[in-house]
Amino acid sequence: MKHFVFFHGIGIRSFFWESIRPLLNRENIHYSLIDLDFTTMETGFNSALNSVENITKNHPDRDIILVGHSLGGLFCRICCL
């Protein structure tokens, strides 16, 4: 089973993804919309990493797929390393 994790870019929050939420719900897709803490780059990275770790712990049976917009995309890439 797949679980999509959506990261927003800097200067916005998870509401950025609200336009696709009805589509995800209609298709019964498992997902999480993450609010990153961009106080500093370090806190942004740590919040991304902590979010992925928590989702992985809570859903060990799911394949985690990271989706990011702008800087959130870079953090997705870093979380995969």
N, CA, C and O atoms as CSV, one atom per row, in Angstrom:
chain,resi,resn,atom,element,x,y,z
A,1,MET,N,N,0.835,-1.167,0.000
A,1,MET,CA,C,0.000,0.000,0.000
A,1,MET,C,C,0.893,1.248,0.000
A,1,MET,O,O,1.923,1.282,0.674
A,2,LYS,N,N,0.497,2.251,-0.747
A,2,LYS,CA,C,1.289,3.477,-0.857
A,2,LYS,C,C,0.737,4.571,0.054
A,2,LYS,O,O,-0.461,4.637,0.327
A,3,HIS,N,N,1.644,5.420,0.509
A,3,HIS,CA,C,1.286,6.574,1.332
A,3,HIS,C,C,2.086,7.764,0.811
A,3,HIS,O,O,3.316,7.769,0.863
A,4,PHE,N,N,1.379,8.767,0.311
A,4,PHE,CA,C,2.015,9.952,-0.248
A,4,PHE,C,C,2.196,11.003,0.841
A,4,PHE,O,O,1.283,11.269,1.623
A,5,VAL,N,N,3.380,11.592,0.880
A,5,VAL,CA,C,3.694,12.653,1.837
A,5,VAL,C,C,4.018,13.909,1.026
A,5,VAL,O,O,4.946,13.917,0.216
A,6,PHE,N,N,3.240,14.968,1.256
A,6,PHE,CA,C,3.365,16.205,0.489
A,6,PHE,C,C,4.045,17.290,1.315
A,6,PHE,O,O,3.608,17.617,2.418
A,7,PHE,N,N,5.123,17.842,0.761
A,7,PHE,CA,C,5.856,18.946,1.383
A,7,PHE,C,C,5.663,20.213,0.562
A,7,PHE,O,O,5.806,20.192,-0.661
A,8,HIS,N,N,5.343,21.304,1.221
A,8,HIS,CA,C,5.173,22.600,0.553
A,8,HIS,C,C,6.515,23.304,0.409
A,8,HIS,O,O,7.520,22.866,0.970
A,9,GLY,N,N,6.523,24.379,-0.334
A,9,GLY,CA,C,7.718,25.200,-0.479
A,9,GLY,C,C,7.787,26.271,0.592
A,9,GLY,O,O,6.896,26.385,1.433
A,10,ILE,N,N,8.842,27.045,0.554
A,10,ILE,CA,C,9.050,28.096,1.553
A,10,ILE,C,C,8.021,29.223,1.343
A,10,ILE,O,O,7.678,29.569,0.212
A,11,GLY,N,N,7.558,29.764,2.429
A,11,GLY,CA,C,6.620,30.883,2.383
A,11,GLY,C,C,5.156,30.479,2.295
A,11,GLY,O,O,4.279,31.343,2.309
A,12,ILE,N,N,4.876,29.193,2.205
A,12,ILE,CA,C,3.495,28.707,2.185
A,12,ILE,C,C,3.385,27.566,3.184
A,12,ILE,O,O,4.378,27.176,3.797
A,13,ARG,N,N,2.208,27.043,3.346
A,13,ARG,CA,C,1.986,25.937,4.279
A,13,ARG,C,C,1.287,24.800,3.540
A,13,ARG,O,O,1.135,24.842,2.319
A,14,SER,N,N,0.870,23.798,4.281
A,14,SER,CA,C,0.281,22.618,3.658
A,14,SER,C,C,-1.010,22.923,2.895
A,14,SER,O,O,-1.426,22.123,2.057
A,15,PHE,N,N,-1.657,24.074,3.170
A,15,PHE,CA,C,-2.865,24.427,2.428
A,15,PHE,C,C,-2.587,24.547,0.933
A,15,PHE,O,O,-3.515,24.544,0.124
A,16,PHE,N,N,-1.313,24.652,0.566
A,16,PHE,CA,C,-0.924,24.687,-0.849
A,16,PHE,C,C,-1.506,23.488,-1.597
A,16,PHE,O,O,-1.836,23.588,-2.778
A,17,TRP,N,N,-1.629,22.358,-0.907
A,17,TRP,CA,C,-2.082,21.112,-1.527
A,17,TRP,C,C,-3.591,20.922,-1.459
A,17,TRP,O,O,-4.090,19.901,-1.933
A,18,GLU,N,N,-4.333,21.861,-0.889
A,18,GLU,CA,C,-5.775,21.690,-0.693
A,18,GLU,C,C,-6.531,21.426,-1.998
A,18,GLU,O,O,-7.565,20.758,-1.982
A,19,SER,N,N,-6.038,21.931,-3.109
A,19,SER,CA,C,-6.758,21.736,-4.375
A,19,SER,C,C,-6.766,20.276,-4.827
A,19,SER,O,O,-7.647,19.871,-5.585
A,20,ILE,N,N,-5.791,19.477,-4.371
A,20,ILE,CA,C,-5.775,18.066,-4.777
A,20,ILE,C,C,-6.372,17.139,-3.717
A,20,ILE,O,O,-6.577,15.951,-3.970
A,21,ARG,N,N,-6.645,17.679,-2.547
A,21,ARG,CA,C,-7.203,16.839,-1.469
A,21,ARG,C,C,-8.484,16.117,-1.887
A,21,ARG,O,O,-8.611,14.926,-1.606
A,22,PRO,N,N,-9.444,16.784,-2.550
A,22,PRO,CA,C,-10.656,16.062,-2.970
A,22,PRO,C,C,-10.351,14.903,-3.922
A,22,PRO,O,O,-11.013,13.867,-3.862
A,23,LEU,N,N,-9.371,15.064,-4.787
A,23,LEU,CA,C,-8.998,13.985,-5.703
A,23,LEU,C,C,-8.387,12.815,-4.953
A,23,LEU,O,O,-8.694,11.659,-5.245
A,24,LEU,N,N,-7.530,13.105,-3.992
A,24,LEU,CA,C,-6.910,12.054,-3.186
A,24,LEU,C,C,-7.969,11.293,-2.394
A,24,LEU,O,O,-7.951,10.064,-2.327
A,25,ASN,N,N,-8.886,12.041,-1.799
A,25,ASN,CA,C,-9.954,11.416,-1.012
A,25,ASN,C,C,-10.870,10.574,-1.900
A,25,ASN,O,O,-11.258,9.467,-1.524
A,26,ARG,N,N,-11.211,11.095,-3.069
A,26,ARG,CA,C,-12.103,10.370,-3.975
A,26,ARG,C,C,-11.499,9.028,-4.399
A,26,ARG,O,O,-12.215,8.041,-4.561
A,27,GLU,N,N,-10.179,9.004,-4.575
A,27,GLU,CA,C,-9.496,7.788,-5.006
A,27,GLU,C,C,-9.035,6.920,-3.831
A,27,GLU,O,O,-8.368,5.904,-4.024
A,28,ASN,N,N,-9.401,7.337,-2.603
A,28,ASN,CA,C,-9.010,6.605,-1.385
A,28,ASN,C,C,-7.498,6.423,-1.280
A,28,ASN,O,O,-7.011,5.352,-0.919
A,29,ILE,N,N,-6.772,7.480,-1.598
A,29,ILE,CA,C,-5.311,7.462,-1.521
A,29,ILE,C,C,-4.889,7.890,-0.121
A,29,ILE,O,O,-5.390,8.883,0.407
A,30,HIS,N,N,-3.976,7.146,0.472
A,30,HIS,CA,C,-3.437,7.490,1.790
A,30,HIS,C,C,-2.399,8.592,1.606
A,30,HIS,O,O,-1.526,8.499,0.743
A,31,TYR,N,N,-2.504,9.644,2.434
A,31,TYR,CA,C,-1.584,10.766,2.273
A,31,TYR,C,C,-1.461,11.550,3.574
A,31,TYR,O,O,-2.278,11.432,4.487
A,32,SER,N,N,-0.401,12.357,3.615
A,32,SER,CA,C,-0.184,13.306,4.704
A,32,SER,C,C,0.250,14.632,4.090
A,32,SER,O,O,1.080,14.666,3.181
A,33,LEU,N,N,-0.315,15.717,4.594
A,33,LEU,CA,C,0.098,17.068,4.204
A,33,LEU,C,C,0.918,17.626,5.355
A,33,LEU,O,O,0.398,17.819,6.454
A,34,ILE,N,N,2.174,17.882,5.112
A,34,ILE,CA,C,3.102,18.257,6.176
A,34,ILE,C,C,3.323,19.773,6.178
A,34,ILE,O,O,3.515,20.386,5.127
A,35,ASP,N,N,3.292,20.361,7.368
A,35,ASP,CA,C,3.686,21.764,7.547
A,35,ASP,C,C,5.133,21.786,8.018
A,35,ASP,O,O,5.448,21.342,9.122
A,36,LEU,N,N,5.998,22.302,7.173
A,36,LEU,CA,C,7.419,22.394,7.517
A,36,LEU,C,C,7.695,23.664,8.305
A,36,LEU,O,O,7.032,24.682,8.103
A,37,ASP,N,N,8.657,23.607,9.189
A,37,ASP,CA,C,9.078,24.760,9.993
A,37,ASP,C,C,10.277,25.403,9.304
A,37,ASP,O,O,11.407,24.932,9.434
A,38,PHE,N,N,10.019,26.478,8.573
A,38,PHE,CA,C,11.094,27.152,7.843
A,38,PHE,C,C,11.684,28.317,8.632
A,38,PHE,O,O,12.147,29.290,8.036
A,39,THR,N,N,11.674,28.235,9.969
A,39,THR,CA,C,12.310,29.277,10.764
A,39,THR,C,C,13.759,29.435,10.326
A,39,THR,O,O,14.243,30.552,10.146
A,40,THR,N,N,14.443,28.314,10.157
A,40,THR,CA,C,15.786,28.278,9.570
A,40,THR,C,C,15.816,27.083,8.624
A,40,THR,O,O,14.906,26.253,8.639
A,41,MET,N,N,16.844,26.996,7.816
A,41,MET,CA,C,16.982,25.839,6.934
A,41,MET,C,C,17.115,24.558,7.756
A,41,MET,O,O,16.584,23.515,7.374
A,42,GLU,N,N,17.817,24.636,8.876
A,42,GLU,CA,C,18.004,23.464,9.721
A,42,GLU,C,C,16.681,22.983,10.306
A,42,GLU,O,O,16.405,21.784,10.302
A,43,THR,N,N,15.859,23.906,10.811
A,43,THR,CA,C,14.577,23.488,11.368
A,43,THR,C,C,13.660,22.966,10.261
A,43,THR,O,O,12.869,22.053,10.498
A,44,GLY,N,N,13.756,23.528,9.065
A,44,GLY,CA,C,12.974,23.025,7.940
A,44,GLY,C,C,13.351,21.601,7.600
A,44,GLY,O,O,12.484,20.745,7.424
A,45,PHE,N,N,14.646,21.346,7.508
A,45,PHE,CA,C,15.122,20.000,7.217
A,45,PHE,C,C,14.729,19.033,8.322
A,45,PHE,O,O,14.252,17.933,8.045
A,46,ASN,N,N,14.926,19.438,9.573
A,46,ASN,CA,C,14.593,18.563,10.704
A,46,ASN,C,C,13.097,18.247,10.753
A,46,ASN,O,O,12.716,17.115,11.051
A,47,SER,N,N,12.251,19.231,10.464
A,47,SER,CA,C,10.811,18.966,10.482
A,47,SER,C,C,10.427,18.007,9.359
A,47,SER,O,O,9.540,17.173,9.541
A,48,ALA,N,N,11.078,18.111,8.204
A,48,ALA,CA,C,10.811,17.170,7.107
A,48,ALA,C,C,11.237,15.766,7.503
A,48,ALA,O,O,10.482,14.808,7.336
A,49,LEU,N,N,12.440,15.650,8.025
A,49,LEU,CA,C,12.963,14.342,8.412
A,49,LEU,C,C,12.132,13.708,9.519
A,49,LEU,O,O,11.824,12.518,9.458
A,50,ASN,N,N,11.767,14.492,10.530
A,50,ASN,CA,C,10.945,13.981,11.632
A,50,ASN,C,C,9.573,13.532,11.137
A,50,ASN,O,O,9.039,12.525,11.604
A,51,SER,N,N,9.010,14.273,10.200
A,51,SER,CA,C,7.701,13.907,9.655
A,51,SER,C,C,7.763,12.565,8.940
A,51,SER,O,O,6.898,11.712,9.136
A,52,VAL,N,N,8.778,12.379,8.116
A,52,VAL,CA,C,8.923,11.114,7.391
A,52,VAL,C,C,9.160,9.965,8.369
A,52,VAL,O,O,8.590,8.886,8.204
A,53,GLU,N,N,9.989,10.185,9.378
A,53,GLU,CA,C,10.242,9.143,10.375
A,53,GLU,C,C,8.958,8.756,11.105
A,53,GLU,O,O,8.698,7.570,11.309
A,54,ASN,N,N,8.153,9.744,11.501
A,54,ASN,CA,C,6.902,9.468,12.219
A,54,ASN,C,C,5.906,8.715,11.347
A,54,ASN,O,O,5.260,7.773,11.807
A,55,ILE,N,N,5.783,9.126,10.105
A,55,ILE,CA,C,4.848,8.448,9.202
A,55,ILE,C,C,5.305,7.016,8.960
A,55,ILE,O,O,4.481,6.102,8.923
A,56,THR,N,N,6.605,6.813,8.796
A,56,THR,CA,C,7.142,5.468,8.590
A,56,THR,C,C,6.870,4.585,9.805
A,56,THR,O,O,6.511,3.418,9.656
A,57,LYS,N,N,7.040,5.136,11.004
A,57,LYS,CA,C,6.767,4.371,12.228
A,57,LYS,C,C,5.286,4.040,12.359
A,57,LYS,O,O,4.926,2.926,12.742
A,58,ASN,N,N,4.422,5.011,12.039
A,58,ASN,CA,C,2.979,4.818,12.197
A,58,ASN,C,C,2.372,3.926,11.117
A,58,ASN,O,O,1.304,3.346,11.315
A,59,HIS,N,N,3.046,3.816,9.982
A,59,HIS,CA,C,2.532,3.035,8.858
A,59,HIS,C,C,3.643,2.156,8.278
A,59,HIS,O,O,4.045,2.357,7.132
A,60,PRO,N,N,4.139,1.195,9.042
A,60,PRO,CA,C,5.260,0.379,8.569
A,60,PRO,C,C,4.921,-0.496,7.366
A,60,PRO,O,O,5.816,-0.969,6.666
A,61,ASP,N,N,3.641,-0.709,7.130
A,61,ASP,CA,C,3.218,-1.555,6.017
A,61,ASP,C,C,3.067,-0.789,4.702
A,61,ASP,O,O,2.743,-1.384,3.674
A,62,ARG,N,N,3.296,0.514,4.727
A,62,ARG,CA,C,3.082,1.337,3.534
A,62,ARG,C,C,4.396,1.738,2.878
A,62,ARG,O,O,5.412,1.946,3.541
A,63,ASP,N,N,4.339,1.839,1.552
A,63,ASP,CA,C,5.456,2.400,0.795
A,63,ASP,C,C,5.291,3.916,0.801
A,63,ASP,O,O,4.277,4.438,0.338
A,64,ILE,N,N,6.281,4.612,1.322
A,64,ILE,CA,C,6.209,6.066,1.443
A,64,ILE,C,C,6.705,6.708,0.156
A,64,ILE,O,O,7.794,6.401,-0.330
A,65,ILE,N,N,5.887,7.603,-0.387
A,65,ILE,CA,C,6.232,8.331,-1.604
A,65,ILE,C,C,6.236,9.813,-1.250
A,65,ILE,O,O,5.220,10.356,-0.818
A,66,LEU,N,N,7.380,10.465,-1.434
A,66,LEU,CA,C,7.522,11.875,-1.081
A,66,LEU,C,C,7.273,12.742,-2.300
A,66,LEU,O,O,7.780,12.475,-3.389
A,67,VAL,N,N,6.471,13.798,-2.095
A,67,VAL,CA,C,6.145,14.747,-3.154
A,67,VAL,C,C,6.419,16.133,-2.598
A,67,VAL,O,O,5.946,16.471,-1.513
A,68,GLY,N,N,7.176,16.936,-3.328
A,68,GLY,CA,C,7.494,18.261,-2.828
A,68,GLY,C,C,7.369,19.340,-3.879
A,68,GLY,O,O,7.549,19.103,-5.074
A,69,HIS,N,N,7.060,20.521,-3.408
A,69,HIS,CA,C,7.001,21.700,-4.261
A,69,HIS,C,C,8.141,22.632,-3.874
A,69,HIS,O,O,8.315,22.937,-2.694
A,70,SER,N,N,8.907,23.080,-4.837
A,70,SER,CA,C,9.970,24.047,-4.627
A,70,SER,C,C,10.971,23.512,-3.587
A,70,SER,O,O,11.502,22.414,-3.753
A,71,LEU,N,N,11.227,24.271,-2.532
A,71,LEU,CA,C,12.190,23.830,-1.521
A,71,LEU,C,C,11.735,22.555,-0.825
A,71,LEU,O,O,12.564,21.774,-0.358
A,72,GLY,N,N,10.439,22.338,-0.751
A,72,GLY,CA,C,9.923,21.081,-0.206
A,72,GLY,C,C,10.386,19.891,-1.037
A,72,GLY,O,O,10.591,18.803,-0.498
A,73,GLY,N,N,10.552,20.085,-2.339
A,73,GLY,CA,C,11.069,19.036,-3.208
A,73,GLY,C,C,12.513,18.694,-2.893
A,73,GLY,O,O,12.904,17.528,-2.920
A,74,LEU,N,N,13.305,19.718,-2.593
A,74,LEU,CA,C,14.690,19.483,-2.201
A,74,LEU,C,C,14.741,18.703,-0.892
A,74,LEU,O,O,15.545,17.781,-0.749
A,75,PHE,N,N,13.892,19.065,0.058
A,75,PHE,CA,C,13.868,18.345,1.327
A,75,PHE,C,C,13.430,16.897,1.139
A,75,PHE,O,O,13.918,16.008,1.836
A,76,CYS,N,N,12.511,16.651,0.200
A,76,CYS,CA,C,12.124,15.268,-0.106
A,76,CYS,C,C,13.352,14.487,-0.567
A,76,CYS,O,O,13.576,13.354,-0.141
A,77,ARG,N,N,14.124,15.091,-1.421
A,77,ARG,CA,C,15.313,14.428,-1.950
A,77,ARG,C,C,16.301,14.131,-0.833
A,77,ARG,O,O,16.873,13.042,-0.785
A,78,ILE,N,N,16.505,15.078,0.056
A,78,ILE,CA,C,17.437,14.896,1.154
A,78,ILE,C,C,16.947,13.799,2.105
A,78,ILE,O,O,17.751,13.026,2.625
A,79,CYS,N,N,15.633,13.730,2.333
A,79,CYS,CA,C,15.074,12.701,3.229
A,79,CYS,C,C,15.291,11.302,2.665
A,79,CYS,O,O,15.309,10.331,3.421
A,80,CYS,N,N,15.455,11.185,1.356
A,80,CYS,CA,C,15.625,9.874,0.724
A,80,CYS,C,C,17.063,9.368,0.836
A,80,CYS,O,O,17.314,8.186,0.604
A,81,LEU,N,N,17.990,10.221,1.178
A,81,LEU,CA,C,19.406,9.806,1.217
A,81,LEU,C,C,19.707,8.959,2.421
A,81,LEU,O,O,20.846,8.529,2.604
